[in-house]
């Protein structure tokens, strides 16, 4: 059985071709829902996804007529995507996501119909200033989460950490259902601070090369005590008046930004974080190892820490979408 999975985010689209649920090849393009938001038209997104599909099929030496199932997930299901699908309310697991899948025919993208996996949002009603912080949502991370539940055999309360431009913390209950999520701008903040502020000179406009545990922890402590803004400026002071080298200063900044995220977990009302909850940390090697170190050295957290391997998180969105489709009965 040949399956094609489409994973579209804000700025990028990845298409993976699968045979008997094994990934054959993947193609990617810098096109996402931002293009629709800017232009007000879905044409650029439609063309980009179609071209990405063609590239993936070409690498696999397959024709679109040989594809048995097409699955879409991520921001592709938003109001600026290819086909809007309402969020599923938490708590939601694989079965709830499967039941809410929607099929649509989009000839501008591909001839076969596409089955779309919905996103998930926190269960918060009558949103105002009194409860807005409890609200959060995801499109794309839900299939990644379901993929990790399957691959890692998660069967107890867990927080899955999905760092990126928008870092996502997903809380799972003991039944493997998403009970809530929290999003931060950690990745975007780190990028902007490193490249577009006065700290660019202190960091050579570059991120940390390797982990410096002492400086990473110091940055997190600083942000927790005096706030992220002051902790960031401390990087310039370290540059001007100390002997700490560039990588050490970059680690201090990284620790400050990620430490602020851990503070969010402790205090957010989006879900209730308990000290003994298991942590599963994904993402690029530098980020996942840094986060794991910060959690390990924070007395608040006492649960197990699982750091995924590159193999465990490979093609995660497509794999998770296939797991949801299996629950819907779409796989032979």
C-alpha angles and dihedrals in degrees: 000000000000118000128184119203124196118200112184124180135172095289108004141052126201124191120192128190116213132192116196087344094304116119112244102179143332136217127195137193134184095246127112146141091295087075090059093045092053099042099033089226131095093214097098091048092047092050093045094050091046091051092047090051090050091051093050092047090048091054090049092046091232135129122228088246089065092060113102099188136018119199128188130194141161128043087342085089094054127100089267094045132083098279125005116231120180119245118258113237118245134278089064132150136174094293094050091049090048093051091052097050114126129207121215136171112226107175092181088067107032140337100241117072117259124231109215124206112215126229126242131239134190116263102251124140134196093017118209139137090292094065109009092112090063091061123092139145144191140204114188101007091080092067091044088052093050089049091054092047088058099040096044098034092234110192106158137057107299141169112218113204115209106180121194141109085320107028112216127202112195121193119211125194125218090275094058093254123139105246096178146324141220125209129198134178092235097134095045091046092051091049095047094044092048097047109022109038138066087273091071090087092049091051101036084238090285140111129242115294097204137000119278101190096195094052094040091055092042091055092050092049091049094052091047093051107037104014135262096275095057092041089055093052089051086072089067092048090051088052096048102041111021140059095240110130128230096267091051091051091048089052090052090055092045090051091049094052095043092042089057087055091055088051087056091054092053095050109025119114091207087093135349111254114204122198096240096053115126117247123216111188122197136167136078114349096252094049098044094047091047093050092047090053093050092049092047092053096044111095091210093070118066104156128104118286118217118188111197123227124232088254094052093053098039114125087352099159093052093043091051092047089053090051090053091047089051090056089051090054095245096128121083 
